[in-house]
Amino acid sequence: MPQSSASVRDRVWSVVLKAIATEAIAPGTVLFEAVIADALVTSRTPVRAALEMLREDGRVAKLEGRGYIVLAPDGSAPRQRRRIDRTGFSALSHGSAVGRAPAAWSRLLDQMEAEIAMAAVHGPLRILEAEVSKLHGVSRTVVREALSRLDRGGLIYKDEQLHWRVTPLTIRRVRDLYELRRALEPVALRRAAERGGLAQTAADMRDRLVALGASRDPAAADVQAFERELHIDMLSLCCNPEIMKALRVAQVQVASNRDLFEAMAAWHPMIIAEHIEIANSLANGDVSGAERQLIAHLSDRKVEIIEDLLAKVATFETPLPSYLQRS
């Protein structure tokens, strides 16, 4: 499976810290999350967490608005500032594990994971290895590696004829997955908070959620992105890999289903409001409050809403990838 956000965060922290310590990144340099995330081929959440760790260590300071400034050895912020772009940062991170392009199976895995999560409402579709290879222009070895990792996450399985099939997203499965999430996500949230640096990350998320909530018709893709940011990226900062392994399929199979979020349009304001409550509690250091709000967010009422929409989503005329076969 792809690296956890905690692992990526630590690697980003190491790359930036080394660059600051050797003055490859000079005092007064302004660092932006988006630039670093783009250069290191990762998402903003682990980058933000790494920068917060550096802030707590006195290496950088948060600027008003956007960005972090690299501090001088004496802890002062130089008046003269300069920016570092993607090209410059990529050169600094050359040869680091974060900066390398993902392996072929990893790139394939990310795409197949999203496609299969969406297709799961259509039942135990068969996966054609040869068609995956042809469609993506990769070897069967790469395809099999990606499939084996999807199997470990529970998104697919082998039937009695040893054919790969998509694990169906049924009403029973939704109930089981949400029961698992209610039990483990609050624990993961507390563990992530104990690692430090989560308050600023949550404050930034809250502000962006408030802006999204102020829009009249928030896009389903934006709501879905926040669902993944909270339940996957942020919780992955938890230091217990076994919890995250158990949670991954429960989170991905719902969070990656674009059609489901499109169908939930009437509930987008409620979802955004619940996310704002959780993020606000975390930003204010109230982890216990955030845990309670997270459990409420994963309530039986939310399960009932999803159950009601499953049959509707199954009728959507969403084209299936050519490697998925109804049989």
NUVEX-210971 format. One record per atom (N, C-alpha, C, CB): x, y, z. Coordinates in steps of 0.1 Angstrom, whole numbers, padded with zeros to 4 digits, always signed. Each point is the difference from the previous one (the first is absolute). Last residue first. Glycine has a CB too. Example, Ala and Ser with C-alpha at 12.3 -4.5 7.8 and 13.67 -1.06 7.14 Angstrom:
! residues 2
+0128-0022+0071
+0009+0011+0000
-0008+0011+0008
+0012-0006-0022
-0009-0051+0021
-0009+0012+0000
+0009+0012+0000
-0019-0012+0012
This chain:
! residues 327
-0203-0102-0146
-0002-0014-0003
-0002-0007+0014
+0014+0001-0021
+0003+0049-0004
-0012-0005+0007
-0002-0015-0003
-0010+0023+0000
+0057+0006+0000
-0009-0007-0008
-0012-0005+0009
+0019-0007-0016
+0027+0043+0012
-0010-0005+0009
-0011-0006-0009
+0006+0017+0018
+0032+0005-0037
+0005-0012+0006
-0010-0006+0010
+0023+0009-0003
-0030+0033-0022
-0001-0012-0009
+0005-0013+0007
+0003+0015-0019
-0025+0026+0047
+0013-0003-0007
-0002-0012-0008
+0014+0012+0018
-0059+0013-0009
+0010-0008+0008
+0013-0001-0008
-0019-0013+0011
-0021+0053-0011
+0007-0010-0008
+0010-0008+0009
-0002+0014-0021
-0044+0008+0038
+0014+0003+0000
+0008-0011-0007
-0003+0012+0022
-0047+0000-0013
+0006-0005-0012
+0015+0004+0000
-0023+0001-0012
-0012-0011+0055
+0007+0010-0008
+0007-0006-0012
+0003+0013+0022
-0027-0037+0013
-0007+0002-0013
+0007+0011-0008
-0021-0007+0011
+0035-0006+0034
+0002-0011-0009
-0006+0001-0014
+0000-0014+0021
-0006+0047+0014
+0013+0001-0006
+0002-0012-0010
+0009+0012+0021
-0048-0012+0005
-0001+0010-0010
+0014+0001-0008
-0017+0013+0015
+0013-0043+0021
-0008-0005-0011
+0000+0011-0011
-0014-0014+0015
+0035+0026+0025
+0007-0010-0007
-0007-0005-0012
+0010-0007+0021
-0025+0040+0013
+0005+0004-0013
+0007-0011-0008
+0003+0022+0011
-0022-0028+0033
-0011+0004-0008
+0005+0004-0014
-0012+0008+0020
+0044-0019+0013
-0008-0012-0004
-0011+0004-0010
+0005-0011+0022
+0020+0045-0002
+0007-0007-0010
-0007-0012-0005
+0021+0008+0011
-0040+0016+0025
+0000+0008-0012
+0007-0007-0012
+0000+0021+0015
+0001-0041+0028
-0014-0001-0007
+0000+0008-0013
-0011-0004+0023
+0049+0007+0004
+0000-0013-0006
-0014-0002-0008
+0015-0009+0018
-0009+0047+0009
+0008+0001-0012
+0000-0013-0008
+0015+0017+0011
-0036-0017+0030
-0008+0009-0009
+0008+0001-0013
-0010+0013+0019
+0030-0034+0018
-0009-0009-0008
-0008+0008-0010
-0001-0015+0020
+0047+0037-0007
-0011-0005+0007
-0009-0009-0009
+0000+0020+0013
+0044+0008-0014
-0001-0014-0005
-0012-0007+0005
+0025+0000-0002
-0016+0044+0016
+0001+0001-0014
-0001-0013-0007
+0015+0020+0003
-0012-0018+0044
-0014+0005-0005
+0000+0001-0015
-0003+0012+0022
+0044-0023-0002
-0009-0011+0002
-0014+0004-0005
+0013-0009+0020
+0019+0043-0020
+0003-0010-0010
-0009-0012+0001
+0024+0007+0000
-0027+0026+0033
-0006+0005-0012
+0003-0010-0012
+0003+0023+0009
+0017-0032+0033
-0015-0002+0001
-0006+0005-0013
+0001+0004+0025
+0045+0002-0022
-0003-0014+0000
-0015-0003+0000
+0022-0005+0012
-0006+0049-0006
+0001-0004-0014
-0003-0015-0002
+0018+0017-0004
-0016+0001+0048
-0011+0005-0008
+0000-0004-0014
-0001+0019+0015
+0038-0030+0010
-0011-0008+0005
-0013+0005-0007
+0011-0003+0022
+0029+0027-0029
+0000-0012-0007
-0012-0009+0004
+0025+0001-0002
-0011+0051+0002
-0010-0008+0007
-0002-0014-0007
-0012+0021+0007
+0040+0019-0020
+0006-0009+0010
-0010-0009+0007
+0018+0016+0003
-0025+0017-0039
+0000+0006+0013
+0006-0010+0011
-0020+0014-0007
+0016-0027-0039
+0007+0013+0000
+0001+0006+0014
-0007+0004-0024
-0020-0042+0018
+0014-0004-0001
+0009+0013+0000
-0006-0021-0012
-0040+0027+0011
+0003-0006+0013
+0015-0003+0000
-0023-0009+0003
+0005+0023-0043
+0001+0011+0009
+0004-0005+0014
-0018+0013-0013
+0010-0044-0022
+0012+0008-0002
+0002+0011+0010
-0002-0006-0025
-0038-0019+0026
+0012-0009+0004
+0013+0008-0001
-0013-0020-0008
-0027+0042-0006
+0000-0003+0014
+0012-0008+0005
-0025+0001-0001
+0018+0005-0046
+0004+0013+0006
+0001-0002+0016
-0010+0014-0019
-0008-0049-0007
+0014+0001-0001
+0006+0012+0006
-0002-0013-0021
-0044+0009+0020
+0005-0010+0009
+0016+0000-0001
-0021-0014-0002
-0003+0041-0028
-0002+0005+0014
+0007-0010+0010
-0021+0012-0007
+0019-0026-0038
+0009+0011+0001
+0000+0006+0015
-0002+0006-0025
-0030-0038+0013
+0013-0006+0000
+0011+0010+0003
-0008-0018-0016
-0036+0033+0009
+0001-0007+0013
+0014-0006+0001
-0025-0005+0000
+0014+0026-0041
+0001+0010+0011
+0002-0007+0013
-0014+0016-0013
+0006-0045-0024
+0013+0006+0000
+0002+0011+0011
+0001-0005-0024
-0040-0024+0010
+0006-0001+0013
+0014+0007+0001
-0013-0021+0003
-0014+0018-0044
-0009+0006+0010
+0006+0000+0014
-0019-0007-0014
+0042-0015-0022
+0001+0014-0001
-0009+0007+0010
+0004-0002-0024
+0010-0046+0013
-0002+0005+0013
-0001+0015+0000
+0012-0019+0009
-0003-0007-0048
-0013-0003+0004
-0004+0005+0014
+0002-0021-0014
+0042+0026-0004
-0009+0007-0009
-0014-0002+0005
+0016-0003-0019
+0017-0022+0040
+0000+0014+0005
-0009+0009-0009
+0023-0004+0009
-0018-0041-0021
-0007+0000+0013
+0000+0015+0005
+0007-0024+0005
+0017+0014-0044
-0014-0001-0003
-0008+0002+0013
+0004-0014-0020
+0043+0010+0022
-0004+0013-0005
-0015+0000-0002
+0022+0004-0011
+0011-0034+0042
-0012-0002-0008
-0006+0014-0004
-0005-0022+0010
+0042+0012+0021
+0004+0000-0014
-0011-0001-0010
+0021-0010+0007
-0026+0007+0042
+0006+0013-0003
+0004+0002-0015
+0008+0001+0024
-0025-0044-0006
-0010+0011+0000
+0005+0013-0005
-0011-0011+0019
+0040-0026-0016
-0011-0005-0008
-0012+0010-0001
+0007-0023+0006
+0033+0031+0021
+0002+0002-0014
-0013-0004-0008
+0025-0004+0003
-0022-0002+0045
+0000+0014-0004
+0000+0001-0015
+0013+0006+0021
-0010-0049-0002
-0013+0006+0004
-0001+0015-0004
+0000-0016+0020
+0040-0008-0028
-0010-0004-0009
-0014+0006+0004
+0013-0021-0005
+0024+0030+0034
+0002+0005-0014
-0011-0003-0009
+0024-0002+0003
-0016-0010+0045
-0010+0011-0004
+0000+0002-0015
+0004+0010+0023
+0026-0041-0001
-0013-0004+0002
-0010+0009-0006
+0007-0012+0021
+0038+0025-0021
-0002-0012-0009
-0014-0005+0001
+0024-0006+0002
-0010+0039+0028
-0003+0006-0013
-0002-0011-0011
+0014+0020+0007
-0004-0033+0038
-0013+0007-0001
-0002+0005-0014
+0002+0007+0024
+0040-0025-0016
-0010-0010-0001
-0015+0005+0000
+0017-0015+0012
+0023+0043-0008
-0003-0004-0013
-0011-0011-0001
+0024+0006-0006
-0013+0035+0040
-0003-0014+0001
-0004-0005-0014
-0008+0002+0024
+0017+0045-0011
+0012-0008+0001
-0002-0015+0001
+0011+0020+0010
-0040+0023-0034
+0000-0009+0011
+0013-0009-0001
-0026+0000+0001
+0012+0029-0035
+0010+0005+0008
+0001-0007+0014
-0003+0022-0011
-0031-0029-0022
+0012-0007-0003
+0012+0005+0007
-0009-0005-0022
-0034+0027+0023
+0001-0012+0009
+0012-0008-0002
-0025+0000+0001
+0017+0037-0030
+0003+0004+0014
+0001-0012+0009
-0012+0021-0005
+0002-0031-0041
+0013+0007+0002
+0003+0004+0014
-0004+0009-0023
-0038-0031+0015
+0011-0008-0005
+0013+0007+0003
-0015-0010-0018
-0028+0029+0031
-0001-0014+0004
+0012-0009-0005
-0024+0003+0000
+0021+0046-0010
-0003-0003+0014
+0002-0015+0004
-0016+0020+0000
+0020-0007-0045
+0011+0008+0007
-0002-0003+0015
+0001+0018-0017
-0033-0035-0013
+0012-0007-0001
+0011+0006+0009
-0006-0007-0024
-0035+0029+0020
-0002-0013+0006
+0013-0008+0001
-0024+0001-0008
+0024+0039-0016
+0001+0002+0014
-0003-0012+0008
-0007+0023-0003
+0002-0025-0043
+0014+0003+0003
+0002+0002+0015
+0003+0010-0023
-0047-0014+0006
+0007-0013+0000
+0015+0002+0004
-0016-0009-0018
-0010+0047+0011
-0005-0007+0012
+0008-0013+0002
-0023+0011-0002
+0030+0012-0038
+0006+0007+0011
-0003-0006+0013
-0001+0021-0013
-0019-0038-0026
+0014-0003+0000
+0007+0007+0012
+0000-0003-0025
-0045+0012+0015
+0001-0013+0007
+0015-0003+0001
-0022-0007-0009
+0007+0058+0008
+0002-0011-0009
+0003-0013+0008
+0009+0016-0017
-0039+0027+0035
+0014-0006+0000
+0001-0012-0009
+0002+0008+0023
-0034+0035-0020
-0002-0014-0006
+0014-0006+0000
-0020+0006-0014
+0014+0037+0033
-0014-0004-0001
-0001-0015-0004
-0006+0023-0006
+0047-0002+0036
-0004+0000-0014
-0014-0006-0001
+0024-0003-0008
+0001+0005+0049
-0007+0013-0004
-0004+0000-0014
+0014+0011+0017
+0010-0048+0001
-0014+0001+0005
-0007+0012-0003
+0007-0014+0018
+0039+0010-0029
-0008-0009-0008
-0015+0000+0004
+0020-0015-0003
+0011+0039+0029
-0001+0006-0013
-0009-0008-0009
+0023+0011+0003
-0012-0029+0039
-0010+0011+0001
-0002+0007-0013
+0008+0003+0024
+0024-0037-0023
-0013-0005+0001
-0011+0011+0001
+0010-0021+0010
+0036+0032-0008
-0004-0003-0014
-0014-0006+0000
+0024-0004-0006
-0006+0014+0048
-0002+0013-0008
-0004-0003-0014
+0017+0011+0014
-0006-0048+0014
-0013+0007+0005
-0002+0012-0009
+0003-0008+0023
+0038-0014-0029
-0012-0008-0006
-0013+0007+0004
+0014-0021+0002
+0025+0038+0017
+0000+0003-0014
-0012-0007-0007
+0025+0003+0001
-0018-0012+0044
-0005+0014-0001
+0000+0004-0015
+0010+0005+0022
+0008-0047-0010
-0015+0000+0001
-0005+0014-0002
+0001-0020+0016
+0045+0014-0016
-0005-0007-0012
-0015+0001+0001
+0020-0015-0001
+0002+0031+0038
+0001+0010-0011
-0005-0007-0013
+0020+0011+0010
-0019-0038+0028
-0009+0011+0003
+0001+0010-0012
+0003-0002+0024
+0025-0038-0019
-0013-0002-0007
-0009+0012+0001
+0002-0024+0005
+0044+0014+0013
+0000+0007-0012
-0014-0001-0007
+0024-0004-0003
-0009-0035+0037
+0003+0014+0000
-0002+0006-0014
+0016-0003+0019
-0024-0043+0002
+0013+0002-0007
+0004+0015-0001
-0005-0021-0013
-0037+0006+0031
+0011-0001+0010
+0014+0001-0007
-0014-0015+0013
-0026+0015-0039
+0001+0013+0008
+0012-0001+0010
-0025+0004-0002
+0013-0043-0023
+0006+0010-0009
+0002+0013+0008
-0012-0010-0020
-0009-0024+0043
+0014-0003-0002
+0007+0010-0009
-0006-0024+0003
-0041+0028+0004
+0008+0003+0012
+0015-0003-0002
-0021-0005+0014
-0008-0008-0049
+0001+0015+0001
+0008+0004+0012
-0023+0001-0011
+0014-0047+0005
+0010+0005-0010
+0002+0015+0001
-0005-0019-0015
-0029-0001+0040
+0013-0004+0006
+0011+0006-0009
-0010-0021+0010
-0034+0026-0025
+0003+0009+0011
+0013-0003+0007
-0024+0002+0004
+0010-0030-0040
+0003+0013-0004
+0003+0010+0011
-0013-0004-0021
-0003-0044+0026
+0014+0003-0001
+0004+0014-0004
+0001-0023-0007
-0047+0006+0015
+0008-0006+0010
+0015+0005-0001
-0015-0020+0001
-0018+0032-0033
-0004+0006+0012
+0009-0005+0012
-0023+0002-0008
+0028-0022-0035
+0005+0014+0000
-0003+0007+0013
-0002+0001-0024
-0015-0045+0017
+0015+0000+0001
+0005+0014+0001
+0001-0021-0013
-0046+0017+0003
+0002-0005+0014
+0015+0000+0003
-0021-0014-0001
+0009+0024-0043
-0002+0011+0009
+0001-0004+0015
-0015+0011-0017
+0018-0045-0016
+0011+0010-0001
-0001+0011+0009
+0002-0007-0024
-0038-0024+0022
+0012-0006+0006
+0012+0010+0000
-0008-0023-0007
-0032+0035-0016
-0002+0000+0015
+0012-0005+0007
-0024-0004-0004
+0025+0003-0043
+0000+0013+0005
-0001+0001+0015
-0010+0008-0022
+0003-0049+0001
+0015+0003+0001
+0001+0015+0005
+0005-0016-0019
-0048-0001+0011
+0006-0007+0011
+0014+0004+0002
-0015-0019-0004
-0008+0035-0034
-0005+0006+0013
+0007-0006+0012
-0022+0005-0012
+0052-0009-0031
-0014-0003+0003
-0005+0007+0013
+0002-0022-0011
+0039+0018-0028
-0004+0009+0011
-0015-0001+0002
+0019+0017-0005
+0019-0054-0016
-0012+0008-0001
-0002+0009+0012
-0011-0018-0014
+0057-0001-0008
-0008-0002+0012
-0012+0009+0000
+0020-0007+0013
+0006-0011-0057
-0001+0011+0008
-0009-0004+0012
+0002+0016-0020
+0030-0051-0007
-0013+0006+0000
+0000+0012+0010
-0011-0022-0007
+0045-0018-0021
-0001+0011+0009
-0014+0007-0002
+0025+0004-0002
-0014-0058-0004
-0002+0013-0007
-0001+0012+0010
-0012-0012-0020
+0014-0038+0028
+0013+0008+0001
+0000+0012-0009
+0012-0020+0006
-0049-0011+0004
+0008-0003-0013
+0013+0008+0000
-0022-0005-0012
-0008+0011+0048
+0004-0015+0000
+0007-0004-0012
-0020-0004+0013
+0025+0056-0001
-0012-0010+0001
+0005-0014-0001
-0015+0017-0010
+0041+0030+0029
+0000-0011-0011
-0012-0009+0003
+0025+0002-0003
-0020+0053+0014
+0002-0013+0006
+0000-0010-0012
-0011+0006+0022
+0012+0052-0006
-0002-0011-0009
+0003-0013+0006
+0006+0015-0019
-0003+0025+0045
-0009+0005-0011
-0003-0011-0011
+0010+0023+0004
+0019-0026+0038
-0014-0004+0000
-0009+0005-0011
+0003-0002+0024
+0047+0006-0013
-0009+0011+0005
-0014-0004+0001
+0016+0016-0008
+0017-0045-0011
+0003+0002+0014
-0009+0010+0007
+0024-0006-0005
-0027+0000-0042
-0006-0011+0007
+0003+0001+0015
+0003-0014-0020
+0016+0045-0009
-0015+0003+0001
-0006-0011+0008
+0000+0013-0021
+0044-0020+0010
-0001+0011+0011
-0014+0004+0002
+0023+0008-0006
-0013-0039-0028
+0003-0006+0012
-0001+0010+0012
+0015-0016-0012
-0020+0031-0033
-0011-0008+0005
+0002-0006+0013
-0005-0004-0024
+0041+0028+0004
-0011+0009+0004
-0012-0008+0005
+0008+0017-0017
+0027-0042-0001
+0004+0006+0013
-0010+0010+0005
+0024-0002-0008
-0031-0018-0034
-0002-0010+0011
+0004+0006+0014
+0004-0019-0017
+0003+0044-0023
-0014-0001+0003
-0002-0009+0012
-0006+0003-0024
+0049+0001+0007
-0004+0012+0007
-0015-0001+0004
+0017+0014-0013
+0000-0048-0013
+0007-0001+0014
-0005+0012+0008
+0020-0012-0010
-0032+0009-0035
-0009-0008+0008
+0006-0001+0014
-0008-0014-0020
+0021+0057-0009
+0002-0014+0000
-0010-0007+0009
+0024+0002-0006
-0036+0045-0017
+0010-0005+0010
+0000-0015-0001
-0004+0020+0015
-0026+0016-0036
+0013-0002-0007
+0010-0004+0010
-0006+0017-0016
-0043-0010+0021
+0010+0009+0006
+0014-0001-0005
-0014-0002+0020
-0023-0025-0037
-0006+0014+0002
+0010+0010+0005
-0022-0011+0004
+0033-0036-0009
-0002+0007-0013
-0004+0014+0002
-0006-0022-0011
+0009-0005+0049
+0013+0001-0006
+0000+0008-0013
+0006-0021+0011
-0047+0009+0010
+0007+0011+0008
+0014+0003-0006
-0013-0008+0021
-0011-0028-0040
-0006+0013-0004
+0006+0011+0008
-0021-0011-0006
+0033-0033+0017
+0005+0003-0013
-0004+0014-0005
+0001-0024-0005
-0019+0006+0046
+0014+0004+0001
+0006+0005-0013
+0002-0017+0018
-0053+0017+0000
+0007-0006-0011
+0015+0005+0000
-0021-0003-0014
-0023-0002+0051
+0011+0009-0004
+0009-0008-0010
+0000+0012+0022
-0055-0014-0005
+0012-0007-0002
+0011+0010-0006
-0013-0021-0004
-0030+0032+0038
+0005+0000-0013
+0013-0007-0001
-0012+0022-0004
-0028-0020+0040
+0013-0006-0001
+0005-0001-0015
-0005-0013+0020
-0029+0053-0006
+0001-0014+0003
+0014-0005-0002
-0024-0002-0006
+0007+0048+0003
-0005-0008-0011
+0002-0015+0002
+0004+0020-0016
+0013+0016+0044
-0014+0000+0001
-0007-0009-0010
+0001+0023+0010
+0047-0014-0010
-0004-0010+0010
-0016-0001+0002
+0022+0004+0011
+0007+0028-0039
-0007-0011-0006
-0006-0010+0009
+0015+0002-0019
+0012+0035+0034
-0013+0005-0006
-0008-0011-0006
+0012+0021-0005
+0030-0032+0023
-0009+0005+0011
-0013+0005-0006
+0020+0006+0014
+0014-0018-0044
-0007-0012+0006
-0009+0004+0011
+0020-0014-0006
+0006+0048-0015
-0009-0006-0009
-0008-0011+0006
+0015+0007-0019
+0020+0013+0044
-0012+0009-0001
-0010-0006-0010
+0015+0020+0004
+0025-0044+0002
-0007+0001+0012
-0013+0008-0001
+0022-0003+0012
+0008+0000-0048
-0009-0011+0001
-0008+0000+0013
+0016-0013-0014
+0017+0046+0007
-0011+0002-0009
-0010-0012+0001
+0016+0013-0016
+0023-0014+0043
-0008+0012+0003
-0012+0001-0009
+0021+0011+0009
+0011-0045-0019
-0008-0003+0012
-0009+0012+0004
+0018-0015+0008
+0015+0020-0043
-0012-0008-0004
-0009-0003+0012
+0014-0011-0018
+0026+0032+0027
-0008+0009-0008
-0013-0007-0005
+0021+0013-0007
+0011-0039+0030
-0006+0010+0009
-0009+0010-0007
+0020-0003+0015
+0005-0030-0039
-0011-0006+0007
-0007+0010+0009
+0011-0023-0002
+0029+0037-0020
-0011-0002-0009
-0013-0006+0006
+0017-0003-0018
+0015+0032+0049
+0002-0012-0008
-0012-0002-0009
+0015-0010+0017
-0004+0060-0001
-0005-0012+0005
+0003-0012-0009
-0017+0012+0012
+0049+0031-0010
-0013-0003-0006
-0004-0014+0005
+0005+0014-0021
+0028+0016+0052
+0000-0009-0012
-0014-0002-0005
+0020-0012+0009
-0009+0038+0031
+0000+0007-0013
+0000-0009-0012
+0012+0017+0011
-0010-0032+0035
-0013+0007-0002
+0000+0005-0014
-0001+0007+0024
+0039-0029-0009
-0010-0009-0002
-0013+0007-0003
+0011-0017+0014
+0035+0041-0027
-0007-0004+0012
-0011-0010-0003
+0006+0022+0011
+0023-0001-0044
+0005-0012+0006
-0007-0004+0013
+0022+0006-0010
-0026+0044-0003
+0004-0010-0010
+0007-0012+0007
+0003+0018-0017
-0021+0025+0034
-0005-0013+0005
+0004-0011-0009
-0019+0011+0010
+0030+0035-0019
+0004-0002+0013
-0003-0014+0005
-0003+0024+0005
-0013-0009-0047
+0015-0002+0000
+0006-0003+0013
+0001+0016-0019
-0047-0005+0016
+0003-0013-0006
+0014-0003-0001
-0021+0001-0013
+0007+0042+0026
-0001-0010+0011
+0002-0014-0005
-0016+0015+0011
+0018+0020-0043
+0011+0002+0010
-0001-0011+0011
+0001+0024-0005
-0035-0022-0027
+0012-0005-0006
+0012+0001+0010
-0008+0008-0022
-0035+0009+0034
+0000-0014+0000
+0013-0006-0006
-0024+0001-0003
+0029+0047+0026
-0011-0006-0009
+0002-0015+0000
-0001+0021-0014
+0012+0020+0051
+0007-0011-0007
-0012-0007-0008
+0019-0003+0018
-0010+0056+0003
-0008-0012-0002
+0008-0011-0007
-0021+0014-0001
+0034+0030+0036
+0000-0005-0014
-0008-0013+0000
+0023+0011-0005
-0010+0037+0038
-0006-0013-0003
+0001-0004-0014
-0016+0004+0018
+0035+0032+0024
+0001-0003-0014
-0005-0015-0003
+0019+0016-0003
-0018-0001+0047
-0009+0009-0007
+0000-0003-0015
+0004+0018+0017
+0006-0055+0022
+0007+0010-0008
-0011+0008-0007
+0020-0015-0003
-0025-0010+0050
-0006-0001-0014
+0007+0011-0008
-0022-0010+0008
+0041-0018+0038
-0006+0012-0005
-0005-0002-0015
+0014+0014+0015
+0012-0045+0015
-0015+0000+0001
-0007+0012-0005
+0004-0014+0020
+0044+0001-0022
-0003+0006+0013
-0015+0001+0002
+0021+0013-0001
-0003-0031-0040
+0005-0008+0011
-0004+0006+0014
+0019-0008-0015
-0051+0022-0025
+0014+0001+0002
+0004-0009+0012
+0002+0024-0010
-0048-0035-0018
+0006+0009+0010
+0016+0000+0000
-0021-0003+0014
-0021-0006-0052
+0011-0006+0007
+0007+0010+0009
+0003-0016-0020
-0056+0016+0006
+0013+0006-0003
+0011-0007+0008
-0011+0022-0004
-0041-0034-0018
+0009-0001+0012
+0013+0006-0004
-0011-0021+0009
-0045+0023-0030
+0015-0002+0000
+0007+0000+0014
-0001+0010-0022
-0046+0017+0010
+0005-0012-0005
+0016-0001+0001
-0019-0001-0016
-0012+0031+0046
-0005-0003-0013
+0005-0014-0004
-0002+0024-0006
+0032+0000+0040
-0015+0003-0001
-0004-0003-0015
+0002+0018+0019
+0039-0047-0001
-0003+0014-0004
-0015+0002+0000
+0020+0001-0014
+0014-0035+0043
-0012+0001-0009
-0002+0015-0003
-0011-0021+0010
+0060-0002+0000
-0011+0007+0006
-0012+0001-0010
+0016+0013+0016
+0031-0047-0006
-0008+0008-0009
-0010+0007+0008
+0004-0015-0020
+0028-0011+0042
+0007+0001-0012
-0007+0009-0010
+0008-0023+0003
-0020+0006+0043
+0007+0013-0001
+0007+0002-0013
+0002+0001+0025
-0030-0039-0008
+0015-0001+0003
+0007+0014-0002
-0001-0024-0008
-0045+0020-0002
+0001-0003+0015
+0015-0001+0004
-0022-0012-0001
+0012+0017-0045
-0004+0013+0007
+0002-0003+0016
-0016+0007-0019
+0021-0043-0010
+0012+0009-0001
-0003+0013+0007
+0006-0011-0022
-0041-0020+0020
+0011-0006+0008
+0012+0009+0000
-0008-0023-0005
-0027+0034-0024
-0003+0003+0014
+0010-0005+0010
-0024+0000-0007
+0028-0010-0038
+0004+0014+0002
-0004+0004+0014
-0003+0005-0024
-0009-0048+0010
+0015+0001+0001
+0004+0014+0003
+0002-0019-0016
-0048+0011+0008
+0004-0006+0013
+0015+0001+0002
-0020-0016-0001
+0003+0029-0041
-0005+0009+0010
+0005-0005+0014
-0020+0007-0014
+0027-0036-0021
+0009+0012-0002
-0004+0010+0011
+0003-0004-0025
-0031-0034+0020
+0013-0003+0007
+0010+0011-0001
-0004-0023-0005
-0038+0032-0016
-0002-0002+0014
+0013-0005+0007
-0023-0006-0006
+0018+0016-0043
+0003+0011+0009
+0000-0004+0015
-0009+0015-0017
+0021-0052-0022
-0011+0009+0003
+0004+0011+0010
-0016-0019-0005
+0051-0004-0031
-0008-0005+0011
-0011+0010+0002
+0019-0011+0011
+0025+0012-0039
-0011-0009-0004
-0008-0006+0011
+0015-0006-0020
+0020+0042+0020
+0003-0013+0006
-0010-0011-0004
+0011+0012+0019
-0014+0033-0035
+0013-0004-0002
+0003-0014+0005
+0007+0024+0001
-0049-0004+0007
+0002-0002-0014
+0014-0005-0003
-0017+0018-0005
+0007-0005+0049
-0008-0012-0003
+0002-0004-0015
-0017+0006+0018
+0037+0034-0003
+0007-0012+0005
-0007-0012-0003
+0009+0013+0019
-0030+0027-0031
+0013-0001-0007
+0007-0013+0004
+0002+0025-0002
-0041-0012+0025
-0003-0005-0014
+0012-0003-0008
-0021+0013+0001
+0024+0007+0043
-0004-0014+0001
-0001-0006-0015
-0012+0004+0022
+0045+0037-0012
-0014-0002-0001
-0003-0015-0001
-0002+0022-0012
+0043+0014+0031
-0004-0013-0005
-0015-0001-0001
+0021-0010+0011
+0021+0049-0010
-0014-0002+0003
-0004-0014-0006
-0005+0025+0001
+0054-0002+0017
-0007-0006-0011
-0014-0003+0005
+0021-0010-0009
+0013+0029+0037
-0008+0009-0007
-0008-0006-0012
+0017+0017+0006
+0028-0041+0010
-0009+0008+0009
-0007+0011-0008
+0014-0005+0020
+0003-0036-0050
+0005+0010+0009
-0010+0007+0009
+0017+0004-0018
-0007-0053-0005
-0011+0009+0000
+0004+0011+0010
-0018-0018-0005
+0050-0010+0000
-0004-0001-0014
-0013+0008-0002
+0011-0023-0002
+0014+0017+0044
-0003+0013-0007
-0002-0002-0015
+0013+0011+0018
-0008-0045+0017
+0011+0002-0009
+0000+0013-0007
+0002-0024-0003
-0038+0011+0032
+0012-0001+0008
+0013+0002-0008
-0012-0016+0014
-0031+0016-0036
+0002+0011+0009
+0013+0000+0007
-0025+0001+0003
+0013-0038-0029
+0003+0011-0009
+0002+0013+0008
-0014-0011-0017
+0002-0028+0040
+0014-0002-0005
+0003+0013-0009
-0002-0026+0001
-0042+0022+0015
+0009+0003+0011
+0014-0001-0005
-0016-0009+0016
-0017-0003-0046
+0000+0015+0002
+0010+0003+0011
-0024+0002-0007
+0017-0048-0003
+0006+0007-0012
+0001+0015+0003
-0011-0017-0015
-0009-0010+0048
+0014-0003-0001
+0006+0008-0011
-0004-0023+0009
-0043+0025-0003
+0007+0007+0011
+0015-0002-0002
-0020-0003+0015
-0007-0022-0044
+0000+0015-0004
+0008+0008+0011
-0022-0003-0012
+0016-0042+0022
+0009+0001-0011
+0001+0015-0005
-0004-0024-0007
-0028+0012+0040
+0014-0001+0006
+0010+0002-0011
-0009-0015+0018
-0036+0014-0032
+0003+0012+0008
+0014+0000+0005
-0024+0001+0007
+0008-0040-0028
+0003+0011-0010
+0004+0013+0008
-0015-0011-0018
+0000-0025+0043
+0013-0003-0006
+0004+0011-0009
-0004-0025+0002
-0038+0028+0017
+0010+0002+0010
+0014-0003-0005
-0017-0006+0017
-0021-0002-0045
+0003+0014+0001
+0011+0003+0011
-0024+0005-0008
+0025-0053-0016
-0009+0008+0008
+0004+0014+0001
-0005-0020+0014
+0015-0012-0057
+0005+0004+0013
-0011+0008+0008
+0024+0000-0010
-0042-0035-0027
+0008+0012+0000
+0005+0003+0015
-0013+0009-0020
+0005-0060+0009
-0008+0012+0000
+0009+0012+0000
-0019-0012+0012
